[in-house]
Amino acid sequence: MPRYFLQLSYKGTNYHGWQIQPNAHTVQAELQLALSTVLRKEIEIMGSGRTDTGVHAKKQVAHFDLAEEVNCEDLIYKLNSFLPEDIAIESCRPVKAEAHTRFDANERAYHYYLHQSKSPFLTKRSYYYSQNLDVELMNLAATKLIGSQDFESFSKVKTEVNNFICNISEANWFLENDQLVFHVRANRFLRGMVRALVGTLLLVGENKLSVEEFVEVIKAKNRKAAGRAVPPHGLYLTEVSYPEHIYL
Amino acid sequence: MPRYFLQLSYKGTNYHGWQIQPNAHTVQAELQLALSTVLRKEIEIMGSGRTDTGVHAKKQVAHFDLAEEVNCEDLIYKLNSFLPEDIAIESCRPVKAEAHTRFDANERAYHYYLHQSKSPFLTKRSYYYSQNLDVELMNLAATKLIGSQDFESFSKVKTEVNNFICNISEANWFLENDQLVFHVRANRFLRGMVRALVGTLLLVGENKLSVEEFVEVIKAKNRKAAGRAVPPHGLYLTEVSYPEHIYL
């Protein structure tokens, strides 16, 4: 029973997130429909994780099983022809039968894009935030996120998890053309975590919260201690990484 | 009676074009509403020319008159705060009382963007066109557009004008990141002209029309001789230029 990993990108604007659900337009539903149509049998897919309504992905990964081997190049072509313009299949790779997009992911990375001058062509894919920001201070605060820590302060209050420990390996701000980007990489993320991190780091950038107070926010393990969540349309899932041994 | 030139950019996706009209959401109407609200009096504006539904502008220019001088920097700030995210005021300059955005424009330039690999983040702002293209041949054909010629073959059939002579000073294709861009500059453009030019040049790029046949299309002075118009969402008004003497 061959299993495949599909890598895809999507613009989340017109979707009610990744996860399939009744009466909602979701990326997973679109992809399952495309696969089932192209392969002429009911296919179920499993993603590496959810993305919320309006959140984008430059690299999402999903797996599915087939009774027989398929030509990956041919499948990519057919899927891209069938799928709407805002979802694109980037690659397809056969993996070991027990490989799992969610459980085998080593690390995930996100980017949060914002722009500080009004820019009509960035709507829906970057957050317009015109306040002056001290990026150096935001980068100093970002270093305090590194390591294995309890991030309950940045987790949605209504959540099923009871373990809030995440191991953040990279967290920094950088400039890309006219945009300011927050990059963060970790073994796992809590629901709403990146958007709450960015919202709180912006308070540091505006000198409303000192770096020392930012550290206290982490330690508080209380969502109320952190800043508000920034809107979803600046957020991109940019990477999901797997150990090489899962690939055939 | 001071007159001002406003330079603005907009994403045309959600607008029924530039030109004000009853029961339609237009850029001109949004801008007049913003100016009238900010300046607390009825203001009428005159644009350098129309853009069609879905067409974007990186540089559109409009003029308006005021009874008294206004602080331009302050006006820009207020207009940008009032206007939606997909319209941005770039500059404001006082001009001579008789200066006119439409009649004084020396030249206009457009860019048409297309991308050849599926790209979820370019929807609505670039035309996805996956056919193989011979860009060298398209550039050779583009050189045949230069000069003062009758471009009726590339004009919408239902149009009020009876003079189809345009003087094209620049026409070429270039690469910008993953996009292929057609640049064209002329003293004037006919309705639907750039989109018809691009559609016909694509036929050349696909070897469906030779460069010699392309020249014949121009000479035919008949819209039916040219290719179909490409969709509006790849088109950008990128420049409107004026003689320096109109500015105060």
Interface residues (C-beta under 8 A of the other chain):
Chain A: S9 Y10 K11 H56 N80 E85 D86 I87 A88 K118 S119 P120 F121 T123 R125 Y128
Chain B: S9 Y10 K11 H56 N80 E85 D86 I87 A88 K118 S119 P120 F121 T123 R125 Y128
